[in-house]
């Protein structure tokens, strides 16, 4: 973890409105830094100095002439027992836009400076209150739109990812120390199985990294949604399926073939899984240039999909198999119109039987989507971890370095010092995840995504 004492931002006291812009019942203004209590004391006419830490006190914010700007509740947090690890103050006042701006302006006039995006959380990281994965978990928690996304963000904020990567880093460090002892003291009484012990340590860490890397797709789906393309021939119920999943009439439903000429995209949460639903034009020989363009767009959507929902009319004879663009997406067959009876040609084929008209079969569809995207409870586990793109890059770098070290350790004629270099590279890559190496360039990129006041 970085040493925050030398960091220039910690010599200033920052202030910001922590609640969203607009009119509400209550607004929250935050202060953090070495002069937080002095600024609050000046803005309250001397009231803040006598406040008991971590207790709410009624007080008034006054201007330089002693006129009351607002009254509300103030809580003082003394370092290091605060979110940022610094002296901090939070004032909850009335939620009007003008009165909130006036309170913030008074705090700035009393010596605070305006906080940048994510600066409170950044200070929590710099002061050792959070590691970098937990800081990112704060942002994921704010942005979560589904139950599973909230669960994964909470897991990360509680430090599950940080602990797993730190444990892996510690294991690499122990392996490196053992290897360097082997290199530096060849005449000492080193156990004869040292080589296999080192290889076993590297393999153990590789297994941990592979397990974490396997959550990358889940993390992307939770944060961005699974791109789910609804496709099939005309008049099989694609738009009806979209409307049923959304719970409102988004797409035009018509018996006329070719009604959907362009793609329609909407976001829905299905049992906690965010889906970016894309309704597409029916795939057939186009009747006009506009329909042909719509079918071409359907093919492009299929190529970019995470999940394909192929809709067919189960009450009609099974048509010839559709030729699809090359894709790695999971594919589910949905047999619609089961309320009309199922044609015998479909009976031996696996698929989800449903009725968009009557609503039957949608629980089975939800379960099938969970299984296809690997979000069932057995695979998701009790403590969800879902890495993001930054974690994935660092884990891949660490994995490559460990594989290189393992290959050297398995080659009797190789120089063990070269393996030590690879292990150090793996240490650095793993340290980047939790912020245990120099991360100055990384901080600006991560915290710039935060809102002001967090």
LINDA-V487376 format. One record per backbone hydrogen bond with DSSP energy under -0.5 kcal/mol. NH is the residue of the N-H (numbers start at 1). CO is the residue of the C=O. If there is no record, write none. Layout:
BEGIN
nh & co
NH & CO
NH & CO
END
This chain:
BEGIN
nh & co
2 & 435
4 & 2
4 & 126
6 & 3
7 & 4
10 & 7
11 & 8
12 & 9
14 & 12
14 & 32
15 & 113
16 & 30
18 & 16
18 & 28
19 & 28
24 & 95
27 & 93
29 & 91
30 & 16
31 & 89
32 & 14
33 & 87
36 & 33
39 & 35
40 & 36
41 & 37
42 & 38
43 & 39
44 & 40
45 & 42
46 & 41
50 & 47
51 & 48
54 & 76
55 & 52
57 & 74
59 & 72
61 & 70
62 & 43
62 & 60
63 & 67
66 & 63
69 & 61
70 & 61
72 & 59
73 & 92
74 & 57
75 & 90
76 & 55
77 & 88
81 & 78
82 & 80
88 & 77
89 & 31
90 & 75
91 & 29
92 & 73
92 & 90
93 & 27
93 & 91
95 & 24
95 & 25
100 & 96
101 & 97
102 & 98
103 & 99
104 & 100
105 & 101
106 & 102
107 & 103
108 & 104
109 & 105
110 & 106
111 & 108
112 & 107
113 & 13
115 & 15
118 & 451
119 & 116
122 & 118
123 & 119
124 & 120
125 & 121
126 & 122
127 & 123
128 & 125
129 & 124
130 & 124
132 & 434
135 & 131
136 & 132
137 & 133
138 & 134
139 & 135
140 & 136
141 & 137
142 & 138
143 & 139
144 & 140
148 & 272
149 & 272
150 & 146
151 & 147
152 & 148
153 & 149
154 & 150
155 & 151
156 & 152
157 & 153
158 & 154
159 & 156
160 & 155
163 & 159
164 & 160
165 & 161
166 & 162
167 & 163
168 & 164
169 & 165
170 & 166
171 & 167
172 & 168
173 & 169
174 & 170
175 & 171
176 & 172
177 & 173
178 & 174
179 & 175
180 & 176
181 & 177
182 & 178
183 & 179
184 & 180
185 & 181
186 & 183
188 & 185
190 & 188
194 & 191
197 & 193
198 & 194
199 & 195
200 & 196
201 & 197
202 & 198
203 & 199
204 & 200
205 & 201
206 & 202
207 & 203
208 & 204
209 & 205
210 & 206
211 & 207
212 & 208
213 & 209
214 & 210
215 & 212
216 & 213
219 & 215
220 & 216
221 & 217
222 & 218
223 & 219
224 & 220
225 & 220
225 & 221
226 & 274
227 & 225
228 & 226
228 & 276
229 & 227
229 & 307
230 & 228
230 & 278
231 & 229
231 & 309
236 & 233
241 & 237
242 & 238
243 & 239
244 & 240
245 & 241
246 & 242
247 & 243
248 & 243
250 & 248
254 & 252
257 & 255
259 & 256
261 & 259
264 & 279
266 & 277
268 & 275
270 & 268
270 & 273
271 & 269
273 & 270
274 & 272
275 & 268
276 & 226
277 & 266
277 & 275
278 & 228
279 & 264
279 & 277
280 & 230
283 & 232
284 & 282
286 & 284
292 & 288
293 & 289
294 & 290
295 & 291
296 & 292
297 & 293
298 & 294
299 & 295
300 & 296
301 & 297
302 & 298
303 & 299
304 & 300
305 & 302
306 & 227
307 & 227
308 & 330
309 & 229
309 & 307
310 & 308
310 & 332
311 & 231
311 & 309
312 & 334
314 & 312
314 & 336
316 & 313
324 & 322
330 & 306
332 & 308
334 & 310
334 & 332
335 & 333
335 & 352
336 & 312
336 & 334
338 & 354
340 & 337
341 & 338
343 & 314
346 & 343
347 & 344
349 & 346
352 & 333
353 & 351
354 & 335
355 & 360
359 & 355
362 & 359
365 & 361
366 & 362
367 & 363
368 & 364
369 & 365
370 & 366
371 & 367
372 & 368
373 & 369
374 & 371
375 & 370
380 & 376
381 & 377
384 & 382
392 & 388
393 & 389
394 & 390
395 & 391
396 & 392
397 & 393
398 & 394
399 & 395
400 & 396
401 & 397
402 & 398
403 & 399
404 & 400
405 & 401
406 & 402
407 & 403
408 & 404
409 & 405
410 & 406
411 & 408
412 & 410
414 & 411
416 & 414
418 & 415
419 & 415
420 & 416
421 & 417
422 & 418
423 & 419
424 & 420
425 & 421
426 & 422
427 & 423
428 & 424
429 & 425
430 & 426
431 & 427
432 & 428
433 & 429
433 & 430
434 & 430
435 & 431
436 & 431
437 & 431
443 & 439
444 & 440
445 & 441
446 & 442
447 & 443
448 & 444
449 & 446
450 & 447
453 & 116
454 & 451
END
